[in-house]
Amino acid sequence: LTTGTTVSYSSPEKMEKEFTDQREVSYYHPLTRKIFLKLPPPDLNDTLPDLERLYREIRKKEEIKTLDISLDCLRSLPNLLRQSNWEITVTLWEHNGTTEIIHVEPGNTSINNYGIALDVGTTTVVAELVNLGTGEVLGVSATHNKQIHYGEDVITRIIFACTKDGLPPLNNAIIENIKQLIKQLVDENGITKEQITGIVAAGNPTMIHLLLRLNPCSIRLEPYIPASNTYTPVRASDLGIDILPQAVIICTHGVSSYVGGDITAGILSSGINNSSQISVLLDLGTNGEIALGNNDWLVCCSASAGPAFEGGGLKCGMRATTGAIQKVIIEDDGVKLSIIGGTKARGICGSGLIDLIAELFLNNIIDPTGKFQKDSVNPHVRHREEESEFVLVSAQESDTGKDIVFTETDIANVIKSKAAVLSAAKVLIESVGMSFQDLDRMFVAGGFGNYLNIERAITIGLLPDFPPEKIQFIGNSSLSGARIELLSRHALEEASLIAKKMTYFELSVNPQFMDEFIAAMFLPHTNLDLYPSVQRKSSENEKASENVKKDGATIKKAKSDTALKSLNTSTAQNIKQESADNPSQELENEIEELKAKLADSKAALPMHDASPQQWIAIEELEDKISEKKKELKNLKK
């Protein structure tokens, strides 16, 4: 990739404000505060200098021991005081025992004080506009991280950053993201950029290094050392972010090379660190971070999960914004969808794809390897030469004018992602001598929007077979944690203590992780004894499926024809056309024989008894059928 390449990105999009208030803010004390002051003008009986006069008036309103002011503010102070008739508003920031005056402006502007909570994700960047005077969230906006142009994951971005002149374009990309998000939020709420006086950002170590233009090269090289886990506050002007130039930017402290401030903020948001109950936090983002512990101890790890849960890397994937399919139910041969915003569908987001895979699996449309059943008569299944896919919405009914589909490659990507998360959590928990059943609570975080079906997440093996009532979906915990820090100086200090308290486990040197990862590469898992609830559902569906099969091909054809009519006309015609083949009799007979073997193999292997090797053998049969079909297609040509 070259820095001059032109790439198109979606514009920032407004998001729903649910799941922004996960925890009440204790000790409300925002990052910056504005105070309106009426100073008595000097005379021969009161000859205090302008700065000392200002300090005196501030101390009349608040007990502040140490005050300071920037040189720029001091330079403008004499003229500003006299031009404003000695009525001004000062913006204060407290740090290291000192209260600093970062801005002075004429008149009473004390009600116009705003801050930004920022989640700097590998795939998605989310910003929240907050009224620092009231704590109210005024708006939320999200966009794809423009650094994707230089690599989809943190490793490829680090590699690019470490090439000659590679760091500046990565830094510029994330700064441009932030500026675009702020502009949208400012325009929507009728305020000015200069009224934003503070930002708290949370993100993984690589994202924060690139934001601050720190060298990230040693993060990917053993022994995996970041430039720093703690970050000095900077000013907006230092980073080129066009808000109040003196605005304070705080980056939440991280733990290690691969667990950063996003997890620190997540723990703060969930309250794990303030409870005696043993809890686990699963952050289902691109980097799949896990944290475990209580108010006495905390451990953490990270496993690359990829961008699938944020809609990345999927043919029709998207963020959880307007037009995203967020719920899916398959009933008989019909599909019921819930779409964010109630509009036409534009794609499918994380919660929707979890629902969909679970429904496909429970309805025996895909097998535990994630492959579509070749003998499926569901009219939404479309077998193409390249791969099979499931048609969710036809082109005529979608907002994009294209079919919204879910392919076998999409399923494989999600299975890899869920396997990484589950195996990382299992290894981390077992590393401290515990099991999932020893946990009191489980928090699930991620950019799924306002919905995540816990039972469906268990069905596909993303979560362990754990009592659903003990599992809580808390949305974007990195964002909500950053907001809590923005509104509470106490929380900001608490986050620093959380980061220092956590012990990091490096999974790349743990041989058990790869074993667990391979075992989790099935739906829900190779060992279904770990998933008794899914085992029961699968058995029920197998019985129902056998009852249907008893009536043979006649029932299948009738079901197919009836269901095709339920699709819109054009989609049905497309599927029928692509399903119609006129092969030679010899190849046709071979395919039928292979199908018969496949059916016999599956009938002999109940889902809960099948080993990985047995499923691989079934997959090989399916591949042979696909090859024969390709031969038929070539013959037609």
C-alpha angles and dihedrals in degrees: 000000000000129000092237096060115119114231129178119225132184116256120252110280131211113245135202115268097223117117091030093107103057096143134019114249112250120207095013106220113139125219091253131018134196123218126188114219135189106200121199109240115245122258137167090282094048111041101160113145117253096258095047089046089054092048091051093054093047091052090051087063101037138021101245120160102188123034128181138175134201120248092243092055092047092051092055096040103087097053094038093054094052096041091051094049088247093297111123144150120228126200113217132199123187121210136150093358093307129106110213127198102224099172140017122193135172123261130003110318096145094123092057102076119127139171139194126229108202133196107195101198128180091238104017133032116204128189129191123198112217131187102230091200096057105016091236118150105229100183147342127216134178139190140172114272105255090214086081084086087072098040140331096235137040095256095057090046092051089051090052092046090054094056119090110294089353099128101061097059091049090050092046091051095057093041089053090051091053094046092051093049092049092048092053093048093046093049093048093051101040098239133122128251090237089064089067105093104168145028130193113196128192125188145129117290096261093051092050092046090053092045091053092037092242119158106260098181098109092053093080097040124081124289082032104223123176123211087248142338091209125058131208114232112258136193125249090243089059091061099036094246108151103226125099100332092224093048113133120241117198122189114203113244119256135212110221144338093296105023113067146164092300089071092041088054091045093055090047091051095047094045093227090140092057099051133078089215116101108242139171127214118207112194105196097200130121092287099042101220121191128197127186134183146060139246091308103047142005132195129179146181141179134223124182105249098170128227099289096108088055092050094260124138092020126116093236100013123137142163121277095271136116112318096024119131103234103168131039130185123178114204117179101311096333130093126216117200135190113205125196110248093014091261132126113294120266098174144314128283132204099278091047095052091050089052091046097051090047091050093047090050097045091047091052092242091125128028127230091274090060095250121136114250105253092216095050113133095193104131093219091065112094120189111209128180092251098042143321123268142183117237109221099171129008123235091252092055100041128088092232098054089238134097112269104222140170114216135199088251089055090051091049091052092051092047090053090049095049091045091054093051097045095045092047091051092047093049093046094049093046090048089069093046097260140110133214089264091062092063123102097199141009124206119198118199132181146114095280095128116234100328141061123162103221094195091053090049088054091047093060093042097250089123127030120256091271128150104279092218089065093053119086126189108214102178120219099000093174090060096043091047091052089051091051090052090048090056101039129048087194090057090049090056090043091055090054090053092048091055092050091048098054123096115211123220115204107218096187090076095043111097091197091066095066091047091052092045093055091046090053094052091097135072107290098340141308089252105058090181083081089059110046094157092055090044090058093049091048092051091051091050092047090055092049090048092051090052090056093047093056091076091054132207095338093067090043092054093046091050091048095050093046093048093047088059089056091061118078111274099252095049091049091050091050093052093047092048094050091046094053113099131165103197128168114277093245096056091041090056091049091052092049090051091050090048090052091051090048092051091048092049092051093045090053093050115062109206096245093053101046119115123213090254092054092051090048089055089052090049090053090055090051090050091052090052090051091050092051090050090053089053089053091052092051090050090055089056 
